[in-house]
């Protein structure tokens, strides 16, 4: 962790010199352990990427309403960028529509776009999910899901209203928007994309709505009802953007231990190696984001587990793949690409155990499972924890939807049982109150900031116990014959291969 968060690795930004240094360090460590290259005899799986760097001085958003013309400043009032890898974007006098939470979910009988034609218009939506009031949250709460839905509806632009207490602070969003935005090229990730995607502060949104003769508070209250219909505001918006667009490559790092009896079957451990690099700080100076808990901890834990597997006297029955993904902070693009181009067929993939967002909190009486979709992995993990006298607890902050923000989500969507676990919060010293307070402090104050740094005084005893737990979980899967399945109510269940692969299945590279 000290190495991964060091100034020498520069914040682990993909497609930079920091990536070269980081991936070389990782593959060198895996080679030293005795792990073999995992991508067709090579360590690196190339992932295509398109980067769009906004020229912020040229970013304009002007709104014309009955009260005249109002301008919204980049960084202060709004953030914006293009998803279309275009050097120039010009939206002129487009109708502005408030579309509630921006959700269209037939399974929930919820459609914020019902009866509306937003093609070519500017859509403004609320952050989060209307179900959050009862503690539940869905993938529809994600910003990328709202942007994707607006694009499918034909909108030219979509702005999300940023609330206080969000997982990603305005400062973090502003710093990210000032850097280059990375996406998979349309050639490998087809689909509609917005000409402009961005955010509005709560105050800026209230000012815009007021100028259009509407009440943001009243419309927010109305949007919480399932029969909400979109509201066209008495306002039009104009947006001009200029960006620098570059196409390039970044890399996933893959190491493999070949199984002795069923080498064609695989258990995956995953963690994203990348970070945000250096971004403009409060006074315009570049600040390095070390990314300790996000995700140097997960990467270091994966390396420890790989080392333990590599030094077993006997190889596992099934293969074990150690997948260190790129572009995790850009929306799990590295894992998305791997799932589209897997080394082992997904029908032969037993499970994915993902390590992400792991602050050092101390020893705990439990571990945390993020997300509400359960599978046989949860049952297997509960058995392992029982051997340690510990339990499996649920996510204390479901409104942040962390289960949809990490690499295992890409495997789950493809039907592969996948698990995101984190440190326990029922601390041996301080109990659950202390653990949950430390977790919230990390999410709200240190996540995606320079403060997420290595601390030589950390108490690693709890983290090492967690690493042992996840090693035992993977060992049981790699040495066994079990094929975990999703629970009966999971939407991923139908996407799982219906039967285990036959012994005659093709072997791995």
KOLLOFI-931692 format. One line per 8 residues: number of its first residue (from 1); their letters; for each residue x, y, z of C-alpha. Coordinates in steps of 0.02 Angstrom, whole numbers, plus 32768, in hexadecimal, padded with zeros to 4 digits. Layout:
# residues N
NUM = a = X/Y/Z; ...
//
This chain:
# residues 509
1 = xxxxxxxx = 8000/8000/8000; 8090/8075/8024; 80D2/8058/7F74; 802A/8065/7F1D; 8001/810B/7F71; 80B0/8155/7F5C; 80D9/81F3/7EFD; 8140/8187/7E85
9 = xxxxxxxx = 80A0/8137/7E42; 804C/81E1/7E33; 7F9B/81B0/7E63; 7F92/811E/7DE6; 7F3C/817C/7D59; 7F16/810D/7CC1; 7F69/8132/7C19; 7FF8/8193/7C6A
17 = xxxxxxxx = 80A9/816E/7CA4; 805A/8144/7D4D; 8001/80B2/7CFB; 80A3/806E/7CB3; 80F5/8073/7D5E; 805D/802B/7DB7; 803C/7F9A/7D42; 80F6/7F6F/7D3B
25 = xxxxxxxx = 80FB/7F69/7DF8; 8062/7EF8/7DFE; 809B/7E7B/7D7B; 8148/7E77/7DC9; 80FC/7E4A/7E71; 808F/7DC2/7E24; 8123/7D7B/7DC4; 818D/7D79/7E62
33 = xxxxxxxx = 8107/7D14/7EBB; 8103/7C92/7E31; 805C/7CC6/7DE4; 8056/7CB0/7D27; 8020/7D34/7CA8; 7F63/7D28/7C96; 7F39/7D74/7BED; 7F67/7CF7/7B65
41 = xxxxxxxx = 8019/7CEB/7BA6; 8028/7DA5/7BCA; 800D/7E0E/7C64; 7FAC/7E9E/7C16; 7F02/7EA0/7BC3; 7EF7/7F3F/7B59; 7E58/7FA4/7B75; 7E2D/802C/7AF6
49 = xxxxxxxx = 7DFF/80D5/7B3E; 7DC9/817F/7AFE; 7DF5/8215/7B6B; 7D9A/82BB/7B5F; 7DEA/8353/7BB2; 7D74/83E6/7BC3; 7DB5/8495/7BA8; 7D60/84DC/7C42
57 = xxxxxxxx = 7D76/8592/7C0E; 7D02/856F/7B7C; 7C7D/8511/7BDF; 7BDD/8578/7BDD; 7B2B/8557/7C18; 7AB0/85E4/7BFE; 79F6/85DC/7C26; 7973/864F/7BDC
65 = xxxxxxxx = 78D1/8661/7C40; 784F/86E8/7C5C; 78C5/8742/7CD0; 794C/8751/7C4B; 79EE/86F1/7C30; 7A4F/869E/7CBC; 7AFE/8657/7CB0; 7B3B/85C2/7D13
73 = xxxxxxxx = 7BF6/85BA/7D33; 7C5C/851C/7D21; 7C9D/84DD/7DC8; 7C31/8551/7E30; 7B80/8534/7DF1; 7B91/84A1/7D7C; 7C03/841C/7D33; 7BF5/83D8/7C83
81 = xxxxxxxx = 7C4C/8371/7BFF; 7C23/830E/7B63; 7C0D/8252/7B58; 7C1A/8251/7A9B; 7CD6/826B/7A84; 7CB3/8309/7A1F; 7D2A/839D/7A17; 7C99/8419/7A0E
89 = xxxxxxxx = 7BE9/8415/7A53; 7B67/849D/7A36; 7AB6/8491/7A7C; 7A50/852B/7A53; 79AF/855E/7AAB; 7979/84AE/7ADA; 78DD/8495/7B44; 7903/846A/7BFB
97 = xxxxxxxx = 789E/83DD/7C49; 789C/83A1/7CFE; 7890/82E2/7CFB; 7888/82B6/7DB4; 790C/8234/7DDF; 792B/820B/7D29; 78F9/8155/7D41; 789D/80E0/7CCB
105 = xxxxxxxx = 788E/8037/7D22; 77FD/7FCA/7CE4; 7822/7F47/7D69; 77F9/7FCB/7DEC; 7767/8015/7D8B; 77C4/80BA/7D8B; 77E1/812D/7CF6; 7817/81E1/7D0E
113 = xxxxxxxx = 7810/81FB/7C52; 775D/81C0/7C38; 76FF/8224/7BB6; 7793/8296/7B90; 77FB/82B1/7AF5; 78A4/82F1/7B2C; 78FF/82D8/7A86; 797B/8364/7A6D
121 = xxxxxxxx = 794F/83B3/7B15; 79AE/83D7/7BB6; 7976/8365/7C43; 798F/838E/7CFB; 797D/8300/7D79; 7991/82E1/7E33; 7A21/827E/7E7C; 79FD/81D6/7ECE
129 = xxxxxxxx = 7965/8166/7ECF; 78B4/8189/7F0F; 78BF/80E5/7F70; 794A/8126/7FDF; 78D0/8165/8063; 78B4/80B1/809B; 796C/8085/8095; 796B/802E/7FEC
137 = xxxxxxxx = 79C8/8067/7F52; 79DB/8023/7EA3; 7A56/802F/7E13; 79E4/80B7/7DCD; 7A2D/812D/7E51; 7AD6/812F/7DF9; 7B04/81CA/7D95; 7B39/815F/7D02
145 = xxxxxxxx = 7A8E/8108/7D03; 7A34/81B0/7CFF; 7AA2/81EF/7C72; 7A8A/814E/7C10; 79CD/8156/7C26; 79C8/820B/7BEC; 7A2F/81DB/7B53; 79B9/814C/7B2A
153 = xxxxxxxx = 7928/81C6/7B35; 797F/8233/7AB3; 79AD/82C6/7B23; 7A39/8337/7AEA; 7A73/835B/7B9B; 7A53/8322/7C4C; 7A7F/837A/7CEF; 7A71/8325/7D99
161 = xxxxxxxx = 7A4D/8393/7E30; 7AD7/8375/7EAF; 7A96/8366/7F62; 7AF1/8386/8004; 7B32/82E6/8056; 7B51/828C/7FB1; 7BD7/8206/7FAA; 7C37/826F/7F2D
169 = xxxxxxxx = 7C4E/831F/7F6D; 7C41/83B4/7EF9; 7CFC/83CE/7F0C; 7D1F/831C/7ED2; 7CA8/832B/7E40; 7CF5/83D2/7E0E; 7DA5/838B/7E14; 7D71/82F5/7DAB
177 = xxxxxxxx = 7D17/8363/7D2B; 7DB4/83CD/7D18; 7E17/8332/7CE8; 7E05/82C4/7C50; 7D6A/8258/7C4A; 7D8A/81A5/7C12; 7D11/8132/7BB8; 7D16/8097/7B4F
185 = xxxxxxxx = 7D0A/80C7/7A97; 7C63/80B3/7A43; 7CB0/802B/79D6; 7CBA/7FB6/7A6D; 7C2F/8001/7AD8; 7BA5/8034/7A5F; 7B0C/8093/7A98; 7AC5/8142/7AA1
193 = xxxxxxxx = 7B2A/81C5/7AFD; 7B02/8275/7B34; 7B4A/830C/7ADF; 7B55/835A/7B8D; 7B50/8306/7C38; 7B67/8369/7CD6; 7B35/83A2/7D83; 7AE0/8439/7DD1
201 = xxxxxxxx = 7AF5/8471/7E84; 7A56/8475/7EEB; 7A5F/8533/7EF3; 7A79/8544/7E37; 79E7/84D0/7E13; 7976/8532/7E88; 79A8/85D4/7E31; 7986/8589/7D85
209 = xxxxxxxx = 78DB/8546/7DB8; 78AC/85EA/7E0B; 78D8/864C/7D6D; 7864/85D7/7D0D; 77D6/85F8/7D88; 77E1/854C/7DDA; 780A/850C/7E89; 7895/848B/7E96
217 = xxxxxxxx = 7858/8459/7F43; 77A6/843A/7F07; 77DD/83D9/7E6D; 7855/8371/7ED7; 77C6/8340/7F47; 775A/8315/7EB1; 77E6/82AC/7E64; 77E2/8235/7EF9
225 = xxxxxxxx = 7737/81F6/7EC0; 772B/8167/7E41; 76AC/81C4/7DD6; 7722/8257/7DB8; 7726/829C/7D07; 77B4/8305/7CBE; 77A1/83C1/7CC8; 77DA/8434/7C3C
233 = xxxxxxxx = 7822/84D2/7C87; 7801/857C/7C3B; 78B9/8588/7C0E; 7935/855A/7B87; 79EE/8535/7B98; 7A86/854D/7B2B; 7B2B/84F0/7B43; 7BD1/8500/7AEA
241 = xxxxxxxx = 7C62/848A/7B0D; 7D0F/8473/7AC3; 7D76/83DA/7AED; 7E15/8380/7ABD; 7DF3/82CB/7A8C; 7E77/8242/7A8D; 7E6D/8188/7A6B; 7EE5/8111/7AC1
249 = xxxxxxxx = 7EFD/8074/7B28; 7F09/8042/7BDD; 7F21/7F95/7C2A; 7ED5/7F15/7C9D; 7F59/7EAC/7CF8; 7F35/7DF1/7CFE; 7F8E/7D66/7D5A; 7F55/7CB1/7D63
257 = xxxxxxxx = 7F77/7C12/7DC5; 7F40/7B80/7D5A; 7ED0/7B00/7DAC; 7F0D/7A4D/7DBD; 7E67/79F2/7D9F; 7DF3/7A70/7D4B; 7E63/7AF4/7CFB; 7DD2/7B2D/7C8B
265 = xxxxxxxx = 7D70/7B68/7D24; 7DA6/7C06/7D7C; 7D8E/7C69/7E1D; 7DB5/7D23/7E07; 7DF8/7D9F/7E85; 7DE8/7E51/7E44; 7E20/7EFF/7E7A; 7E3A/7F9F/7E16
273 = xxxxxxxx = 7EED/7FDD/7E13; 7EC8/808D/7DD4; 7EAB/8130/7E2E; 7E81/81E2/7DFE; 7F35/821F/7DF0; 7F4B/82D8/7E12; 7EBC/8354/7E03; 7EAA/840F/7E1C
281 = xxxxxxxx = 7E94/843C/7ED3; 7E39/84C9/7F2A; 7EB6/854D/7EF2; 7ED9/8508/7E45; 7F76/84A7/7E79; 7F81/83F1/7E4A; 7F63/837B/7EDB; 7F90/82C3/7ED3
289 = xxxxxxxx = 7F05/824B/7F06; 7F5F/81B4/7F52; 7EC4/8145/7F51; 7EF3/80DE/7FE9; 7E4B/8091/8016; 7E12/80A7/7F61; 7E60/8035/7F31; 7F13/8018/7F69
297 = xxxxxxxx = 7ECF/7FB3/7FFB; 7E70/7F3F/7F87; 7F04/7F2B/7F12; 7F7B/7F06/7FA2; 7EFF/7E88/7FE9; 7EF0/7E32/7F40; 7FAE/7E24/7F35; 7FB4/7DD6/7FE3
305 = xxxxxxxx = 7F30/7D57/7FAF; 7F8D/7D31/7F0D; 802D/7D14/7F70; 7FD3/7C9B/7FE4; 7F8C/7C38/7F52; 8033/7C35/7EF8; 808C/7BEB/7F8F; 8014/7B5C/7FAE
313 = xxxxxxxx = 8065/7AB1/7FA8; 7FE0/7A77/7F2E; 7F8E/7AE0/7EA6; 7ED2/7AFD/7EB3; 7E5B/7A8A/7E55; 7E15/7B1C/7DF2; 7E75/7BAC/7DA8; 7E7F/7C50/7E07
321 = xxxxxxxx = 7E89/7CF4/7DA6; 7ECA/7D93/7DF6; 7E7B/7E22/7D94; 7EBD/7ED1/7DB5; 7E4E/7F43/7D4F; 7E67/7FEE/7D05; 7DEA/807E/7D00; 7D8E/8048/7D9C
329 = xxxxxxxx = 7D78/80FD/7DCF; 7D32/8126/7D22; 7C9F/80AF/7D34; 7CED/8001/7D3D; 7D20/8009/7C87; 7DAF/7F8D/7C99; 7D40/7F07/7CE4; 7CB8/7F2F/7C65
337 = xxxxxxxx = 7D35/7F10/7BDA; 7D73/7E6F/7C2A; 7CC1/7E2D/7C39; 7CAA/7E52/7B7F; 7D52/7E00/7B55; 7D71/7D7E/7BDF; 7E07/7D0A/7BE4; 7D98/7C83/7C2F
345 = xxxxxxxx = 7CE6/7C76/7BED; 7C6B/7CC0/7C69; 7C0E/7C1A/7C69; 7CAE/7BCF/7CB2; 7CC6/7C5A/7D33; 7C98/7C1C/7DE0; 7C94/7CC6/7E36; 7CE1/7D71/7E45
353 = xxxxxxxx = 7D1F/7DAD/7EEF; 7D3C/7E68/7EE4; 7DA6/7ED2/7F58; 7D81/7F8C/7F52; 7D6D/8023/7FC4; 7DBC/7FD8/8061; 7DEC/8059/80E7; 7E53/801B/817A
361 = xxxxxxxx = 7DE0/8019/8211; 7E27/7F92/8286; 7DEF/7EE5/82BB; 7D35/7EC5/82B0; 7CB9/7E3F/82E2; 7C70/7E3E/8232; 7C8B/7E66/817A; 7C18/7ECC/810C
369 = xxxxxxxx = 7BBE/7E91/8070; 7B8C/7F1F/7FFB; 7AEE/7F10/7F95; 7A4B/7EB4/7FAE; 7A5F/7E2D/7F29; 7A9F/7D8F/7F7B; 7AE6/7CEF/7F35; 7B39/7C50/7F70
377 = xxxxxxxx = 7BD4/7CBA/7F8C; 7B81/7D0F/8020; 7B5A/7C65/806B; 7C0C/7C28/804F; 7C54/7CC7/809B; 7BE3/7CB6/8132; 7C29/7C07/814F; 7CDC/7C46/8148
385 = xxxxxxxx = 7CB8/7CD6/81BE; 7C69/7C5E/823B; 7D10/7C04/8247; 7D59/7CA9/8282; 7CC9/7CCB/82F8; 7C8B/7D59/828B; 7BED/7D82/822A; 7BBB/7DD0/8183
393 = xxxxxxxx = 7B65/7E79/8194; 7B03/7EE4/8119; 7B34/7F8D/80D1; 7B15/801C/814E; 7B14/809E/80C2; 7AA6/8055/8038; 7A7B/8101/7FF2; 7B2B/810D/7FAB
401 = xxxxxxxx = 7B0A/8073/7F3C; 7BBC/8034/7F4A; 7B8C/7F8A/7F06; 7B6D/7FDB/7E5D; 7C0E/8041/7E60; 7C8E/7FB3/7E65; 7CD3/7F33/7DEB; 7C6D/7E9E/7E28
409 = xxxxxxxx = 7BD1/7EF4/7DE2; 7C0F/7ED5/7D31; 7C1D/7E1A/7D56; 7B75/7E16/7DAD; 7B1E/7E66/7D19; 7B66/7DDB/7CAD; 7B20/7D58/7D25; 7BC1/7D2A/7D80
417 = xxxxxxxx = 7BA8/7D20/7E3D; 7C0D/7DB0/7E7F; 7C2D/7DF8/7F2B; 7C64/7EA1/7F6B; 7C93/7E9C/8022; 7CE6/7F1A/8092; 7D29/7F2E/8140; 7CBA/7F09/81D4
425 = xxxxxxxx = 7C70/7F98/8236; 7C4E/7F3F/82DB; 7CFC/7F69/831A; 7D4C/7F07/83A7; 7D80/7FB1/83EB; 7CEC/8028/83E6; 7C60/7FBC/83A2; 7BED/7FE1/8310
433 = xxxxxxxx = 7BD7/8099/8339; 7C92/80B9/8327; 7CA1/8050/828A; 7C10/80A0/822E; 7C4A/814E/8262; 7CF8/812B/821C; 7CAD/80E7/817B; 7C3F/8181/8160
441 = xxxxxxxx = 7CD1/81F3/8188; 7D37/819E/8100; 7CAC/81A6/807E; 7C7F/825C/809E; 7D29/82A7/80C8; 7DB6/8240/807C; 7D70/81E0/7FE8; 7DB9/8226/7F44
449 = xxxxxxxx = 7E23/82A6/7FA0; 7EDD/82B8/7FC9; 7EB2/827E/807A; 7E98/81CB/803C; 7F50/81AA/805E; 7FBE/8123/80AA; 7FD4/812D/8166; 806A/80D1/81AE
457 = xxxxxxxx = 8013/80C9/8258; 7F7D/8066/821B; 7F46/7FCF/827F; 7F41/7F4A/81F5; 7F0B/7EB9/8264; 7E56/7EC2/822B; 7E85/7ED3/8174; 7EF8/7E3B/817D
465 = xxxxxxxx = 7E6B/7DD6/81CC; 7DF8/7E0C/813E; 7E7A/7DD8/80BD; 7E84/7D2C/810F; 7DC7/7D20/8104; 7DC2/7D45/804A; 7E53/7CD0/8028; 7DF6/7C43/8080
473 = xxxxxxxx = 7D58/7C6B/801D; 7DB4/7C62/7F77; 7E15/7BC8/7FAC; 7D74/7B6A/7FD3; 7D2D/7B9A/7F29; 7DCD/7B70/7ECB; 7DE1/7AC6/7F1F; 7D28/7A98/7F17
481 = xxxxxxxx = 7CA6/7A6D/7E96; 7C20/7AE9/7ECC; 7BD1/7B61/7E4E; 7B86/7BF1/7EB1; 7AE0/7C31/7E71; 7A82/7CD4/7E88; 79EF/7CDA/7F00; 793F/7CBD/7EBC
489 = xxxxxxxx = 7913/7D77/7EBE; 79B2/7DB5/7E6A; 79A1/7E00/7DBB; 7A4B/7DB2/7D92; 7A0F/7D00/7DB0; 79C9/7CE7/7D00; 7A6F/7D1E/7CB3; 7AD4/7C97/7D0B
497 = xxxxxxxx = 7B06/7BFF/7CA3; 7A7E/7B7E/7CC8; 7AF3/7AEB/7CE6; 7BAB/7ADB/7D14; 7C1E/7AC6/7C7F; 7C4B/7A17/7C49; 7CF7/79CA/7C6B; 7D15/79D0/7BB0
505 = xxxxx = 7D0E/7A8E/7BAD; 7DA4/7AE4/7B5B; 7E37/7B06/7BCD; 7E71/7BB4/7BF9; 7F05/7C08/7BA0
//
